[in-house]
Structures are given as structure tokens and as C-alpha cells.
Amino acid sequence: MPDSILGLKIGEACDRHDCGYYFGKTEEDKEIEDMRMLVNIVILINGGGFLLRYPRIMAAIGYYEAVRSCGDDAYWKGKEDTPECKAFYADQEETEIIPYTCEEGR
């Protein structure tokens, strides 16, 4: 999965999604992480320029559909806790959506 949509960097949302896949234990956890990824990408899109907003949202929906239908192997692989993911999740509720904005140059 790319880390940008039409020039907008979405790496933070993708990294969060990857960590959610590491910690998830059930199919419901996977569904939550996939939806959280879509919401976080839309948060980034809403912080970007208006001109490309609609095409970026359509692309984000396509990414979401791809991970929902093709992400099972990635989700169920490993399941080990990594220090990077533990640090990423520190001080966050399990169901919390990351409230962040896209920083210039990221």
C-alpha cells in the first residue's frame, strides 16, 4: 500500500494500521483497524487542500476496500509484539482515533 494519495502523505495512518494488525487478535479487531485506517486517512485529507479532496477520498475508500478484502494474510502473520508498536500505542485507548493533522514536509 502506498504511503501517499495524490501527493498527500498518509504514512502516519498506515503505520498506525500496521501496529493495529500486530496487536489484533480477532476478526473484529481487524475490522476495527481497517476502519480506523480509513478514518485517519480522511482526517489527513480534510487537513489538506480542497482541490484534491474528493479524488483523495475516493482513493482512500479504494485502499480501505483493498485491505478489507486482501489483508488477511498480513493480519494473521506473526502476531508478535514489537517495541516499535508498543511505543506507538503508548497512552492510547484501544478504540481511540488518532487526532492529528498532516505536517508540512512529512
Secondary structure, 3 states (H helix, E strand, C coil): CCCEECCEECHHHHHHHHHHHHHCCCHHHHHHHHHHHHHHHHHHHHCCCCCCHHHHHHHHHHHHHHHHHHCHHHHHCCCCCCHHHHHHHCCCCCCCCCCCCCCCCC
